[in-house]
Amino acid sequence: MYRMTKAPAEIARLFGARSAAGANFAAEVYPGYPGLVVAEGETRVMTWGFPLILKGKNGQPLRPKPVNNAREDKLGTAFWRPSFERRRCLIPVSAWAEAEGIKGQMTRTWYSLAGEEVFAVAGLWRPTEEWGAAYSMVMVDGCPQMTDVHDRMPVVLARESWEQWLAGTPAEAFALCQTCSSELAVDRSTERWGAGRPAATSQ
């Protein structure tokens, strides 16, 4: 999960994008739910997670699973490649959370970019039959500040790299898939990991 606490109009201003009307999303974003992205020059609300079609034991279709993270070493696979080559986006984030602790008692540890109220994470998007437009975060190896909690983290993009991610060639974009070297602010909260999570997706 992650937080995005800025209003769409402010995000549009910060990212130099057109502001889409009717943006509706929660401050805490969960897989399978709406979040705000910057794509094709405007702020857009999309569902977080590419739908993965699953089947039951008897072959019956099940509710799709939102795949909310794309590993950088998998971007060349059939599932991700078309979006990586043609549909990259920026995901405005205030902080992201990882689960910490023993199973059944996990709490939320929040990570953000020190000194920044909002930053950009590398994303991919595509149209889907199931949920309309959907997006996913690109992930790389975690930085040293995260090693005691998780071994992966989102690709955090410096402001000067935003245009390269959006409009560069696939090779230029892939070169940005690096572990963040900037200092992270870490907030170990007492919030339980599953607290406040919606019971089921609205899709």
Solvent accessible surface area in square Angstrom, and as a share of the most:
residue,aa,sasa,rsa
1,M,19,0.08
2,Y,1,0.01
3,R,64,0.23
4,M,3,0.01
5,T,84,0.49
6,K,37,0.16
7,A,56,0.43
8,P,33,0.21
9,A,70,0.54
10,E,58,0.26
11,I,0,0.00
12,A,6,0.05
13,R,164,0.60
14,L,46,0.23
15,F,23,0.10
16,G,73,0.70
17,A,17,0.13
18,R,148,0.54
19,S,63,0.41
20,A,32,0.24
21,A,103,0.80
22,G,79,0.76
23,A,31,0.24
24,N,121,0.62
25,F,43,0.18
26,A,62,0.48
27,A,53,0.41
28,E,48,0.21
29,V,2,0.01
30,Y,12,0.04
31,P,21,0.13
32,G,0,0.00
33,Y,39,0.15
34,P,42,0.27
35,G,0,0.00
36,L,2,0.01
37,V,0,0.00
38,V,4,0.03
39,A,1,0.00
40,E,123,0.55
41,G,37,0.36
42,E,48,0.22
43,T,0,0.00
44,R,56,0.20
45,V,53,0.31
46,M,5,0.02
47,T,8,0.04
48,W,6,0.02
49,G,0,0.00
50,F,0,0.00
51,P,5,0.03
52,L,68,0.34
53,I,91,0.46
54,L,66,0.33
55,K,144,0.61
56,G,18,0.17
57,K,211,0.89
58,N,140,0.72
59,G,38,0.36
60,Q,83,0.37
61,P,104,0.65
62,L,83,0.41
63,R,151,0.55
64,P,27,0.17
65,K,111,0.47
66,P,28,0.17
67,V,34,0.19
68,N,32,0.16
69,N,60,0.31
70,A,0,0.00
71,R,107,0.39
72,E,36,0.16
73,D,80,0.42
74,K,95,0.40
75,L,3,0.02
76,G,52,0.50
77,T,59,0.34
78,A,81,0.63
79,F,71,0.29
80,W,16,0.05
81,R,102,0.37
82,P,44,0.28
83,S,1,0.01
84,F,13,0.06
85,E,73,0.33
86,R,161,0.59
87,R,47,0.17
88,R,17,0.06
89,C,0,0.00
90,L,3,0.02
91,I,0,0.00
92,P,0,0.00
93,V,1,0.00
94,S,15,0.09
95,A,10,0.08
96,W,9,0.03
97,A,5,0.04
98,E,21,0.10
99,A,29,0.23
100,E,45,0.20
101,G,49,0.47
102,I,116,0.59
103,K,188,0.80
104,G,66,0.64
105,Q,103,0.46
106,M,68,0.30
107,T,37,0.22
108,R,4,0.02
109,T,1,0.01
110,W,4,0.02
111,Y,0,0.00
112,S,22,0.14
113,L,29,0.14
114,A,41,0.31
115,G,89,0.86
116,E,84,0.38
117,E,123,0.55
118,V,17,0.10
119,F,7,0.03
120,A,0,0.00
121,V,0,0.00
122,A,0,0.00
123,G,0,0.00
124,L,0,0.00
125,W,20,0.07
126,R,55,0.20
127,P,87,0.55
128,T,16,0.09
129,E,176,0.79
130,E,76,0.34
131,W,28,0.10
132,G,38,0.36
133,A,25,0.20
134,A,0,0.00
135,Y,0,0.00
136,S,0,0.00
137,M,6,0.03
138,V,0,0.00
139,M,14,0.06
140,V,5,0.03
141,D,84,0.43
142,G,19,0.19
143,C,6,0.03
144,P,117,0.74
145,Q,75,0.34
146,M,0,0.00
147,T,103,0.60
148,D,101,0.53
149,V,27,0.16
150,H,69,0.31
151,D,103,0.53
152,R,26,0.09
153,M,0,0.00
154,P,2,0.01
155,V,0,0.00
156,V,20,0.12
157,L,7,0.03
158,A,52,0.41
159,R,139,0.51
160,E,149,0.67
161,S,17,0.11
162,W,28,0.10
163,E,117,0.53
164,Q,68,0.30
165,W,0,0.00
166,L,55,0.28
167,A,72,0.56
168,G,14,0.14
169,T,72,0.42
170,P,56,0.35
171,A,78,0.60
172,E,82,0.37
173,A,0,0.00
174,F,94,0.39
175,A,58,0.45
176,L,33,0.16
177,C,12,0.07
178,Q,114,0.51
179,T,52,0.30
180,C,14,0.08
181,S,118,0.76
182,S,60,0.39
183,E,123,0.55
184,L,4,0.02
185,A,46,0.36
186,V,58,0.34
187,D,76,0.39
188,R,125,0.45
189,S,23,0.15
190,T,129,0.75
191,E,65,0.29
192,R,127,0.46
193,W,74,0.26
194,G,46,0.44
195,A,51,0.40
196,G,73,0.70
197,R,110,0.40
198,P,50,0.32
199,A,114,0.88
200,A,58,0.45
201,T,32,0.19
202,S,87,0.56
203,Q,85,0.38
